[in-house]
Amino acid sequence: MKYQFIIFLLFIGCSSKKEDSLNVFRYNEHKNISSLDPAFSKDLSDIWATNQLFNGLVQVNNELQVLPCIAKDWVISEDALFYTFHLRNDVYFHKHKIFGKDSTRTVKAQDFAYSFNRIKDPNLASPGSWVLNKVKDFKAVNDSTFQIQLKQPFPAFLGLLTMKYCSVVPREAIEYYGNEFRSNPIGTGPFQFKRWEENLKLVFRKNEFYFEKDEHGNNLPYLEAVAITFLPDKQSEFLQFAQGNIDYVSGLDASYKDELLTAKGELRDTYNKDVNMIRGPYLNTEYLGFFMESHVTEIQSELIRKAINIGFDREKMMLYLRNGIGIPASGGFIPKGLPGYNPNIGFKYNPEKAKKLVNNFKTKTGIASPEISISTTSNYLSFCEYIQRELQKTGLQVNVDVIPASSLKDAKANGKLDLFRASWVADYPDAENYLSLYYSKNFAPNGPNYTHYKNETFDSWYEQAFMETNTVEREVLYSEMDSLIMQEAPIVPLFYDEVVRFTRKNVNGLGINPINLLELKHVKKK
């Protein structure tokens, strides 16, 4: 194994100079990539790769606005049930022999009908089939017009269509490759598949016939190629970045955070000359969740739930444990970066009040030594231990139970944990995605309501939001729903995560967005 690792380092080191001359963007994917078929783009590593190869009807920009892509425009009916998309006529599939003598062809509305039917097919078992759950019907009206009919109004629907699951794929390629389409992808994206040595290297080359242009009318993309390596751990990845062998690192790992950043989250002088850091809100809320149907008296008590919410300092927690990366959660469950976020509806650190709440609980229940247990994974042990130390000052006994991620996921879904550490990353850029965790008809394991929170007023507002087509009014409703959740405190918001990206100084045009989508078509290398 050690021998293979040394060979691997030599392989990527020797190839780096050659790639630089070709204007290649190089990054490492330590989590590996399971499939290049967009129907299976569930994990971020797969999404980053398929985003370079495929397009859908619409796309999202760095401000989470839904923009045209293969659809040049669209019309939504007055009852918000029919979406009619008009397609561009200059979008071509990547060149391949399967298309006959012309080696390619234009995308037609029938291709979207085929692609949507494919992700719905139970035999394919796409993890993205749920994105069409609210769709009643879809059809190609003609070659350039595609229409979707919903079962009920759903204002977040366009955001759903930006997901990679909804990419267009050619029937010819699926019929030719079958299951092997995962490693022989053919799309319409700014880059096209070149080669994949699994667990070693993946290469995309520039699509010379890509349809999008920049604001000056220049063809996209600017890069000649994208090269992805697969070093298995973040520390080795950072070493390659520090040595200039890869151009980009995403996120902050404990193995190198203090080497790279000061305690205040700024780049250390050692790296200022060669490295750029960009950061911004990430649609990810980290939280503790109470199982509201627990038989444990402490969990049932709003006094204890609120004492936990105000009994520890989130600002210090982020400074000490994350070098200031991440936004302390002073609002509700909706994270910063999404319409509906309100920074003033949450809880503020108040240790004296927390003690009073705990004492009130002791008086009311006769329980002299109230006790809770937090279930977490090893990755978040430091956070839970910090909370444990702080809460014990209020008179609350806190235990921390570390279990494997798979066990926590299963136990959380089946109501077997009284208090658990969790996170929610947006599937699509709309606050409804977050609020769905508190709708009573979504009780886990059949839905994402892991806390089994139930409130009739919340449910009615949630259903009302589907019918609200006015964006501003819907945002107000979202904020009111989030505020209602916090009043009953079924959760303890910890922090709203941030996207942190590090690039070499010679990389330009790599933006940042709250869904942490890697967009390379505008990237340039000096």
DRENTOR-399421 format. One record per residue (C-alpha): x, y, z; residue number from 1. Coordinates in steps of 0.2 Angstrom, whole numbers, m for minus. Example, Ala and Ser with C-alpha at 12.3 -4.5 7.8 and 13.67 -1.06 7.14 Angstrom:
<pts>
      x      y      z   nr
     62    m22     39    1
     68     m5     36    2
</pts>
This chain:
<pts>
      x      y      z   nr
      0      0      0    1
     14     12      5    2
     23      8    m12    3
      7     12    m22    4
      5     28    m13    5
     23     33    m17    6
     20     29    m36    7
      4     39    m35    8
     13     54    m29    9
     26     52    m42   10
     13     50    m55   11
      4     67    m51   12
     20     76    m48   13
     28     71    m65   14
     12     76    m74   15
      9     93    m66   16
     21    103    m77   17
     14     95    m93   18
     m3     99    m87   19
      1    117    m83   20
      6    120   m101   21
    m11    114   m106   22
    m20    126    m95   23
    m27    112    m84   24
    m36    115    m68   25
    m31    102    m55   26
    m40     97    m39   27
    m41     81    m28   28
    m56     72    m23   29
    m52     62     m7   30
    m70     55     m5   31
    m69     47    m22   32
    m82     47    m36   33
    m94     33    m38   34
   m102     38    m54   35
   m102     50    m69   36
   m120     47    m73   37
   m130     62    m67   38
   m145     51    m62   39
   m133     46    m48   40
   m126     63    m43   41
   m131     62    m25   42
   m114     66    m16   43
   m105     82    m18   44
    m90     73    m26   45
   m101     66    m40   46
   m110     83    m42   47
    m94     92    m44   48
    m89     81    m58   49
   m105     79    m67   50
   m108     98    m66   51
    m93    100    m79   52
   m101     87    m91   53
   m120     90    m91   54
   m133    103    m92   55
   m151    104    m88   56
   m166    116    m93   57
   m160    129    m80   58
   m145    133    m69   59
   m142    142    m53   60
   m129    157    m51   61
   m118    161    m36   62
   m133    172    m29   63
   m144    156    m31   64
   m155    164    m45   65
   m162    152    m57   66
   m156    156    m74   67
   m158    149    m92   68
   m147    135    m98   69
   m153    124   m112   70
   m170    132   m110   71
   m168    150   m116   72
   m184    155   m107   73
   m200    148    m99   74
   m218    152    m95   75
   m227    148    m79   76
   m246    147    m80   77
   m257    158    m69   78
   m262    143    m58   79
   m243    139    m56   80
   m246    121    m62   81
   m239    122    m80   82
   m221    126    m84   83
   m217    128   m103   84
   m199    128   m108   85
   m192    134   m125   86
   m176    126   m129   87
   m160    133   m138   88
   m157    126   m155   89
   m138    127   m153   90
   m134    114   m139   91
   m125     99   m145   92
   m120     83   m137   93
   m102     79   m135   94
    m94     71   m151   95
    m95     52   m151   96
    m97     38   m164   97
   m114     33   m157   98
   m121     48   m166   99
   m116     42   m184  100
   m107     51   m197  101
   m110     68   m189  102
   m103     62   m173  103
   m116     73   m163  104
   m133     81   m164  105
   m143     94   m156  106
   m153     92   m140  107
   m172     91   m142  108
   m187     92   m131  109
   m189     73   m133  110
   m172     71   m125  111
   m178     79   m109  112
   m194     68   m109  113
   m182     53   m111  114
   m170     59    m97  115
   m185     62    m85  116
   m193     45    m88  117
   m176     37    m85  118
   m174     45    m67  119
   m192     39    m63  120
   m188     22    m69  121
   m188     10    m53  122
   m177     m2    m62  123
   m163     12    m63  124
   m166     16    m45  125
   m159     33    m46  126
   m158     42    m29  127
   m164     58    m38  128
   m181     51    m43  129
   m189     61    m28  130
   m186     77    m38  131
   m201     73    m49  132
   m213     68    m35  133
   m223     84    m37  134
   m224     81    m56  135
   m240     75    m63  136
   m235     74    m82  137
   m222     80    m94  138
   m220     80   m113  139
   m211     86   m128  140
   m224     98   m137  141
   m212     99   m152  142
   m193     98   m154  143
   m190    114   m145  144
   m204    115   m132  145
   m205    105   m116  146
   m219    106   m104  147
   m221    100    m86  148
   m237     99    m76  149
   m237     99    m57  150
   m249     90    m46  151
   m250    106    m35  152
   m241    123    m35  153
   m223    122    m29  154
   m214    138    m29  155
   m197    130    m27  156
   m199    119    m42  157
   m187    129    m53  158
   m174    127    m40  159
   m176    108    m40  160
   m173    108    m59  161
   m156    115    m57  162
   m150     99    m48  163
   m139     87    m58  164
   m152     73    m58  165
   m162     84    m71  166
   m148     84    m83  167
   m151     79   m101  168
   m143     63   m108  169
   m144     55   m125  170
   m154     39   m127  171
   m141     33   m140  172
   m127     33   m126  173
   m138     24   m113  174
   m143     11   m125  175
   m125      9   m131  176
   m117      8   m114  177
   m130      2   m102  178
   m124      2    m84  179
   m107      7    m91  180
   m113     25    m95  181
   m107     28    m77  182
    m89     28    m83  183
    m93     33   m102  184
   m103     49    m99  185
   m109     59   m114  186
   m117     76   m110  187
   m118     94   m117  188
   m107    102   m103  189
    m92    114   m105  190
    m80     99   m103  191
    m81     82   m110  192
    m75     65   m103  193
    m57     60   m108  194
    m52     46    m97  195
    m54     38    m79  196
    m42     27    m70  197
    m53     24    m55  198
    m45     29    m38  199
    m31     36    m48  200
    m35     50    m60  201
    m50     57    m70  202
    m48     69    m85  203
    m60     80    m94  204
    m56     90   m110  205
    m63    106   m116  206
    m79    105   m126  207
    m75    115   m141  208
    m93    116   m146  209
   m100    122   m130  210
   m115    134   m132  211
   m112    147   m118  212
   m102    163   m120  213
    m96    175   m107  214
   m102    193   m106  215
    m90    199   m120  216
    m96    185   m132  217
    m81    174   m129  218
    m83    155   m130  219
    m83    146   m113  220
    m74    137   m105  221
    m57    145   m105  222
    m48    130    m98  223
    m41    116   m109  224
    m44    103    m96  225
    m49     97    m79  226
    m38     84    m70  227
    m45     76    m54  228
    m34     65    m42  229
    m39     54    m28  230
    m28     55    m13  231
    m37     47      1  232
    m35     59     15  233
    m36     78     17  234
    m18     80     25  235
    m10     73      9  236
    m22     83     m2  237
    m16     99      7  238
      2     94      5  239
      0     93    m13  240
     m9    110    m13  241
      5    118     m3  242
     18    111    m16  243
      8    118    m30  244
      3    101    m38  245
    m15    105    m37  246
    m24    122    m39  247
    m38    121    m27  248
    m43    114     m9  249
    m61    116     m2  250
    m65    116     16  251
    m56    116     32  252
    m49    100     39  253
    m43     99     57  254
    m27     91     50  255
    m21    108     43  256
    m32    122     49  257
    m20    129     61  258
     m6    127     48  259
    m16    137     36  260
    m26    150     46  261
    m24    160     62  262
    m36    158     76  263
    m46    172     69  264
    m48    163     52  265
    m36    173     42  266
    m22    166     30  267
     m5    165     39  268
      9    175     31  269
     17    159     25  270
      3    157     12  271
     m2    174      9  272
     10    176     m6  273
      4    160    m15  274
    m14    157    m10  275
    m31    165    m11  276
    m45    162      1  277
    m63    165     m2  278
    m77    161     10  279
    m96    164     11  280
   m112    156     18  281
   m115    138     15  282
   m133    131     15  283
   m129    119     29  284
   m136    121     47  285
   m127    111     61  286
   m138    107     75  287
   m144     96     90  288
   m161     88     88  289
   m173     83    102  290
   m184     68     99  291
   m200     76    104  292
   m209     59    108  293
   m195     54    120  294
   m201     47    136  295
   m186     56    145  296
   m193     70    156  297
   m179     81    153  298
   m181     80    134  299
   m200     83    136  300
   m197     99    146  301
   m196    116    136  302
   m187    123    151  303
   m172    111    148  304
   m173    113    129  305
   m171    132    131  306
   m158    130    145  307
   m147    120    133  308
   m150    133    119  309
   m144    148    130  310
   m131    138    141  311
   m116    139    129  312
   m107    152    120  313
   m108    149    101  314
    m96    163     97  315
    m82    155    107  316
    m86    138    101  317
    m83    144     83  318
    m67    153     87  319
    m59    139     97  320
    m65    124     86  321
    m66    131     69  322
    m54    146     68  323
    m69    157     66  324
    m75    148     50  325
    m94    146     51  326
   m107    158     58  327
   m114    156     76  328
   m132    152     75  329
   m142    166     82  330
   m156    164     71  331
   m167    149     67  332
   m165    133     57  333
   m165    142     40  334
   m146    146     37  335
   m139    163     32  336
   m138    164     13  337
   m157    159     10  338
   m172    171      9  339
   m182    168     25  340
   m166    168     36  341
   m169    180     52  342
   m154    182     63  343
   m165    188     78  344
   m177    174     81  345
   m164    162     90  346
   m156    161    107  347
   m142    171    114  348
   m129    165    127  349
   m136    168    144  350
   m128    157    157  351
   m137    164    172  352
   m154    162    164  353
   m150    144    159  354
   m146    140    178  355
   m163    147    183  356
   m172    137    170  357
   m163    121    176  358
   m168    126    194  359
   m186    129    189  360
   m186    111    181  361
   m179    103    197  362
   m192    112    207  363
   m207    107    196  364
   m202     89    193  365
   m193     85    209  366
   m178     78    199  367
   m163     84    209  368
   m150     79    195  369
   m157     81    178  370
   m147     72    165  371
   m146     71    146  372
   m136     62    133  373
   m130     69    116  374
   m127     56    103  375
   m114     61     90  376
   m100     54     78  377
    m82     56     81  378
    m80     71     69  379
    m91     82     81  380
    m85     75     97  381
    m75     91    101  382
    m91    102     98  383
   m101     91    110  384
    m88     90    123  385
    m87    109    123  386
   m106    110    125  387
   m105     97    139  388
    m93    107    149  389
   m103    123    147  390
   m120    115    151  391
   m113    106    167  392
   m110    124    174  393
   m129    126    174  394
   m133    111    185  395
   m137     99    170  396
   m128     83    169  397
   m122     79    151  398
   m116     63    144  399
   m109     62    126  400
   m111     45    117  401
   m100     43    101  402
   m107     31     89  403
   m103     27     70  404
   m111     38     57  405
   m121     24     50  406
   m128     19     67  407
   m132     37     71  408
   m141     39     54  409
   m152     24     57  410
   m156     27     75  411
   m160     45     71  412
   m172     40     57  413
   m181     27     69  414
   m183     38     84  415
   m170     29     95  416
   m160     44    100  417
   m167     57    113  418
   m154     70    108  419
   m143     69     93  420
   m130     80     83  421
   m136     82     65  422
   m134     94     50  423
   m145     98     35  424
   m138    103     19  425
   m150    110      6  426
   m155     99     m9  427
   m161    114    m18  428
   m160    133    m14  429
   m177    136     m6  430
   m180    138     13  431
   m195    125     11  432
   m181    112     10  433
   m177    116     28  434
   m194    119     35  435
   m200    102     28  436
   m191     94     43  437
   m204    101     55  438
   m220     97     44  439
   m230     83     54  440
   m233     73     38  441
   m214     71     36  442
   m211     61     52  443
   m195     50     50  444
   m192     36     44  445
   m204     41     30  446
   m199     59     29  447
   m185     71     36  448
   m194     76     52  449
   m182     67     64  450
   m188     77     79  451
   m206     72     77  452
   m210     90     80  453
   m229     94     77  454
   m238    110     77  455
   m255    113     68  456
   m251    132     65  457
   m235    127     57  458
   m243    114     46  459
   m256    126     40  460
   m242    139     36  461
   m232    126     28  462
   m246    121     16  463
   m250    140     13  464
   m232    143      7  465
   m235    131     m8  466
   m249    142    m14  467
   m240    158    m11  468
   m233    164    m28  469
   m227    181    m22  470
   m209    179    m17  471
   m208    192     m4  472
   m224    186      5  473
   m217    168      4  474
   m201    174     13  475
   m210    182     27  476
   m220    166     29  477
   m204    156     30  478
   m197    167     43  479
   m213    166     54  480
   m213    147     52  481
   m194    147     58  482
   m198    158     72  483
   m213    147     78  484
   m201    132     78  485
   m188    142     89  486
   m202    146    102  487
   m204    128    106  488
   m186    123    104  489
   m186    106     97  490
   m168    109     91  491
   m152    118     96  492
   m145    127     81  493
   m126    127     83  494
   m119    136     68  495
   m122    140     49  496
   m108    133     40  497
    m97    143     27  498
    m90    137     11  499
    m71    140     11  500
    m60    139     m4  501
    m42    140     m6  502
    m34    142    m24  503
    m16    146    m30  504
    m14    164    m35  505
    m14    160    m53  506
    m32    154    m53  507
    m45    167    m57  508
    m64    167    m60  509
    m68    153    m47  510
    m83    160    m38  511
    m91    154    m22  512
   m110    150    m19  513
   m120    144     m4  514
   m123    126    m11  515
   m104    124    m14  516
   m106    119    m32  517
    m90    119    m41  518
    m92    129    m57  519
    m76    129    m69  520
    m82    136    m85  521
    m77    154    m80  522
    m60    149    m73  523
    m44    155    m80  524
    m26    151    m76  525
    m13    164    m79  526
</pts>
